[in-house]
Amino acid sequence: MLNYSLIPTEKILERLRYENPWWVKKEIPEVYETMAKRLYFSLFYPFVIEKNVKRAVVLMGPRRVGKTVMLFHSIQQLLTDKVNPQKIFFIGIDNPIYVHLSLEDLLNLCKQSLNQDNLKDCYVFFDEIQYLKDWERHLKVLVDSFPETKFIVSGSAAAALKWHSTESGAGRFTDFMLPPLTFQEYIHLKGINHLMYDGKITYGENELPYCLTHDIKALNKEFIHYLNFGGYPEVVLSETIQSDMGRYVKNDIVDKVLLRDLPSLYGIRDVQELNRFFTYIAYNTGNEFSYETMSKESGIQKDTLKKYLEYLEAAFLIKVLNKVDITAKRLKRITSFKVYLTNPSLRTALFSPISEMDNEMGNMVETAVLSQWMHREKLDLTYARWKEGRNEGEVDLVLVDDKKYKPQWGVEIKWSNRYFEKPKELKSLIHFCKSNNFQKALVTSIDQLGIKQIDGLLFSFLPASIYSYNIGDITLKMKNQN
């Protein structure tokens, strides 16, 4: 007989029934039912019902981006699709009541609870799988042992999840990455899609389909709200949380990752130092760093800094952007780089909300734009910086062609209308375009939209909020086509 430690089996069965109300009521808990679905749901659900491939689905992402909600919405959709409610199991692995149980024990208890003799055609959801030691080994065994059962798991300790699922789950797991909310999803969740309409913009000599707004003032107001509160679905929908953003996000997202997830995965000893280092980066999101200055300002040794940056990037808290020169050549020695939060509202959580007149606005807009691009895999995004004699300059965002090592485009991210009036002042961008034989480039503004011709180049100006919205929109369309 299995030894379920000191907790009586009946208590565990009670908990399982509580977590799976649809076994009796045929519906998911109301709190999830009333929540709007993320736009990423339409991409995720096909993996849930994919039966031909014998693979578990691993839903990964930072804390609080809505992974558990996504699992419940999947269950809701299965019920709508007439799947037998007693063939759907949901188990939150983070509950201490399950601590001595293996995944197979839990499945057996579900079967016992429902008097079932097999798991054929069942959908099994394990939430917060990272709380189970060696979860990937256990899951692999289940995928092999129950070929007619679909396993869907979620987890937040992202670094470990990504690493383990690729190492141990070769051919058994499909990874699905759920990032923080895009600005487009924020608009969707708030139910204000009426602000946008399908239009066109001129880019170079072409007209491109593009979502535009009827009311740039209203959109910009939402954009600033998004910078401050927009990365997490729960925060967007709750004014209570927004009023105490520090406690909610800091406790739940920053502290749990920095004080618990990362130290336990990587054996980090000085947790307070990691915490201070993250706070320092968050305050300076979008700035250029070098290991030298970083080490000097933070008092942390270079080797340790490199490790911390790796960990924070693996945990989806930051994104490091490397530097190229004016023709997008890699620099042999990486001496300086930029660091961005993966989500601008993390900065608000640690410090305080910003308004559109604040000095930090430029860096926050850059952080927001970059966080929209992070939803695209395999993009080699960099920034260009060069010094040739007296000529030095920088371009905020440069996409490099992996194979040819040539820049494909450059974007200047500004929170200012000044350059729309005086495009001649964009000296770095002009020099960059000429050095690479580009005829066109994109520049963001506060609310100016249009084309300016300068030195034979065509610069398309777009409000930063509209540009951010469209990166998300185009990304989703591309993913849906694939």
N, C-alpha and C positions, 0 to 999 in steps of 0.2 A: 504493500500500500504506500502511496506517495506521502511523504511527510510534509505537510503544509505548515511547519513550525507550530507556533502556539495559537495561531488564529484559527478558530473553528471553520471548517469548510463552509458551513451554512452562512457564516458572515461574508465570506468571499463571494458565494453565490448571490447573496443579497446585493452586494456591491455591483456585480455584473448585471443583474436585472435592472438596477438603478441606472447604470450607464447605457443600457439598451432599451429605452422605454418603448421603442417601436415593436419589440417582440409581442407586446400586448396591445398598445394603442395604435400601432401602424403609422406613427408619425414621430418626427424628431422633436427635441425640446423647443418650445416656442421661441426662446431667446435666439436660437439660431435660425429658425424659420423666417423670422421677421427681418433678419439682416440682409442687406443687398449683397448679391454675389459679386465678387471681384471679376473684372473682365478676363482675368487669367483662367477663370473656371472653365471656359469653353475649350481651352487648350489642355487643361488637366484631365477633364472627365474621360476623354477617349482612352487615356492610358488605364483608367480604372476598369473600363469594361472590355479592354483588349484581352480576348481569351486565347487567341491563336499562339501568342508568344508566352512561353512559361517563364515569366519574370515577375518579381515583386516591384512595385513602384515605390521609390524613395522620394518623398516630398521634403525638400530642404529649404532652409531660408533663415534669416535672422529671427530673433524673438519678436513676437507680437505683430507679425505681418499678416496673420490670419490663416495660419496652416490648419489649426484645429477646426476653424469655421469652414474651411475648404473641405475638410473630411466630412463634416456634418452635411454640407451642401451636396456632397457626392452621395451620401446615404439617402438624402431627400430625393435626389434624382433617381436613384435605384428604385426607391419605393414608387415614385411616379411612373417608372418604367415597368412596374408590376413584378419586381423581384420579390420573392417570398420574404417577408420581414424577418422570419426566423432563420434566414440564411445569411443575415448580415450581423457581424459581431464588431463591436467597438470596445477597445480596452486602452485606458490611459495608463501607460507604463509608469508614469511618475507617481502613481498612488502608492504610498508605503505599504499598503495592505498586500500588494503583490510581490513584495521584495524578495521572498525566497522561492518564487515560482519561475519556472522556465516558460518560454512562449508555448511550448507544447502542453505543459500543465494547464495553462490558461485556456487553451483550446479545448482540452478535455473537460474542463469545468463548464465551459459554454455548452458543450454537447450534453453534459450531464444535466445542466439546468433546463435544457429544452428536450430532454429524452431523445436526442438524435444519435443515430449509430454511425453516421459518416459525415464527411465535410464536402461532399460533392457539390459543386456549383455555389459554394459559400464565398462571401466577400468578407475578408478579415482586416479590420483597421487597427493598427497599433499606433497610438499617439505618443509622442515624446520617447521614441525608441532608445535615445542615447542613454537613458537611465539604466538600461540593461547592459551589464558587462558583456563584452564579446557579442553584442547583438547581431553583428553581421554573420557570424558563424552559425548562430541559432537560426537566423532567418534563411540562410542558404539551405540548411537541412530541411526546413519546412517546405521551401519551394520545391526541393527534390522529392520529398516524401508525399506531398499532397499536390500532384500535378493538376488536379481538377479544382483547386481552390485558388482564389485570387488574393494576394497579400498586398496591402497598401500601408506604408508606414510613414510617419512624419518625425522630424527631429530638428532641434535648434542648434545643437553644438556643432555648428556647421563644418568647422574644419575637420573634425574627426569623421563626421558623416561622409563628407565628400571623399576623404582619403580611404576610409574603410570600404565604402561601397564600390570604389573602383578597384581596390586591391583584392578584396576577398570575394566580391560578388561578381567577378568576371562572368558575363553572360547570364547572370541570374537577376541582376537589378537594373532598373531603368531610373535614372536620376531626373527629377523635375525640380527646377529652381524657382522658388517664389520670392521675388525681390520686394523691397518696400514699394509703397504705392507710387505709381507715376502720377504726374499732374493730370493726365487724361482720366485715370481711374478716380482720382480725387473729385474731379468735376462730375463724373458718373455717379459716384457714391453719394454725393451731396444732392443729386437730382437736379443739376443746373445745366444740363446739356443744351438747353435753349439758348445759352450764351454763344454757342458755336454754330457755324453753317459751313457747307462745302463750297469753297471758292477756288481761286487760283492765285499763284504768285509768279512774278517774273524772276527767273534765275538765269543770269547770262542772257542768252537770246531765246531761251525756251520758257514756255508757260507750264507750270507744274500744278497738279491738283493739290490743294492745301486747305486745311480747316482754318477758317478765319472767324473773327468775332463781330457781333453787332455792337458790342459795347466794351471798348478796351478799358475804360475806367473800372467797370465792374469786374472784368476778367483780372485786371492787375490787383484789385483788392483781394480777390480769391488767391491769386498767385502769392501775395505776401503772406496770406493766411496759411497757404500750403508750405511756404518756406519755414514758418514757425511751428506748424502743427500737423503737416500733411503726410508724414511717412507711414503712419500707422492707422489702420481702419478704425480702431476703437477711439483713438484720439480725435479723429475727424468728426466722429458722430457724437462726441460727448463733451459738452461745455464744462462739466464738472472736472473732467480730466485736464482740459486745457487750462483751467484756472490753477491747477496744481501739477503742471507738466513735470516740474522737477522731481516731485516725489514719485509720480507714476513711471515716467520713462527711466529716470535714473535708477530707481529701485529695481524696476522690473527688467530693464533691458541692459543698461550699462553695468550695474552692480552684479547681476547674475552672470553675465558673460565674463566680466573682468575678474570678479572675485571667486566665481565658482567654476564655470565651464572651462575657461582657458587654463587656470592653474591645475585643475584636475587632469586635463588632457596632456599638458605639456610639462607638468612638474615645475611650474614657475614658483619660485620661493618668495620673492619680494613682491607680494601682491599690491602693496601700497604704491610701490614705485611704478608698476604697470598702470595703475589707476591715475597717478599724477601725470604720467607720460601721455596717456590718452586724452586727459583734460587739456594738456598743453597743445596737442595736435588739433583737438576739436576747436579750441579758441582760434587757432591759426589756419583753419580749413581753407584750402586754395592757395596757400603761400608756398613759395619755393624753399626747400630745406637742403642743407648738405649735412652729411654725417658729422663734419667738423663742428658746424654751428649748433647742430642739435645736441651734440655731446656736451658742448660748452654750456649751452643754456639749460640743459636738463640735468647735467651732472651724471649722466649715465654713460657707461663705456660703449664704444662703437659696436663691438660684437653683440652686446646685449640689445642695443638699439635695433640692429638688423633683425634680430630674433623677434623683438616686440612688434616691429612693423609687419613681419611675416604672419604672426599670430593674429594681429588685429585685422589684417586683410583676409585671412582665412575665416575669421569669424564674421565677415561681412560688415565690419564696422567702418573700415576705411578702404580707399582705393589709392594706390600709388601710381602716379603718372610719370613716365620717364621722359627724358629730354632728348630731342634730336637737334641737329644744326639746321641751317637754313634750307639745305636740300634734303632734309630728312635722313641724313646719315647718322647711324648710331654712334654714340661717343664710346670710345674703347673702355674708358673707366667711368663707372657711374659715380659721379661726385655729387651732383645735385638732382633733385626730383621734386615733384609737387605731391602733396598729400591732401586728399579730399575725404570728408565724411561721405558714407554711402547714402546719406539722407540728411538734408539740411536741418530738419527739426531736432536732430540729436544735439545740435549746438544750443538751440533754445532751451532744451531740457537741462543742460548743464549751466547755462548762464541766464539769459533772459530774452524775451521776444524782441525782434528788431522791427523798426519801422522803415518806410521807404526812404527816409532822409538820412538814415544812419550810414556812417563810413563803411561799416562791414557789408553793406548791401551788395557791393560789387562781388566780393568773394562768395557771398551766399548764393547769388544768382549763378555764378560759375559752378558752385557745388551742385545746385539744383539741375543745371543743364547736364552736367556730367552724370548725375545720378539717373537721368532719363536714359542716357546712352548705355549705362551698365546693364540694362535689360537685354542688350544684344550680345550674344556670345561671339567669341573669336574676332573681335574688332581690335585692331592694333591702334589704339588712340594714344597720342603723345602730345606734347607741346613743343614748339620750336623756340630756341633761344640761341643767339649767336653774337659774336663780337668779331668784326673783321676791321682791323685798324680802328678808324673812328666810328665806323658804322656798327651800331649794335641794335638789336631789336628782339621782339618776342611776339609770337602768335599763340593765342590761348589754347586752341584745339586743332590738332593736325591728324588726319587719318593717313596712316602709312600703308601702302600696299606691301603685304608680307613678302611676296615673291620678288618683286622688283625693287624693293626698298626705295620707292619713290612716293612722295606725298600725293594723295588723291584730291584732298581739299583742305582748306584752312578756314577756321571760323574765329572771329573776334567777338568775345562775349562782353558786352558793355551794358551797364545800367545807366544810360545817359543818352540824351538826344543831341548832344553837342556835335557828334561826328556826322550826323545826318545833315546838319547845317554846314559843317566844315570837314568834308571827307578828306581834304588834303592832309589833315593832321594824322591820318592813319598811315604814318610813314612806314612802320614795320610791315604792315599788311601789304602795302604797295610794293615794297622791296621784295617781300616773300613771293608775291604773285609773279613779279617780273623774273626773279631768279629761277622759277619753276615753270615758266611759260604758261601760267594760268591767265585766263581772260576774265575770270569772275571769282567772287568770294562772298561770304555771308557775314553780316555784322548785326548784332542785336542792339536794340534801343529800348527806351522805356515805352513809348507809344507811337513811334514814327515807322511808317511802312512805305517802301518805295525803292526806286532804283536811282543810283547816282553814278554818273560816268566821270572817271577821273584818270588822267594819263592813259587813255585807251583801255581802262579796266572797267568792268561793270560790277558795282557793289550793291547787293540786295540787302536792304535794311528791313528788319522784322522785329516787332516787340518780343522781348525775351520770353514773355508768358506764352505767346503764340508759338514760338519756336519750340519751347519745352513741351507744350501740348502735342505738337505734331510729331516729335521724336517718338513719344509713347504710342501715338496712333499708328504711325507707319510701322513701328516695330511689331505691334500686335497683328497688323494686317499681314506682314511678312511671315510671322510665325503661324498664323492661321492657314496661309497658302501652303506652307511646308507640311 
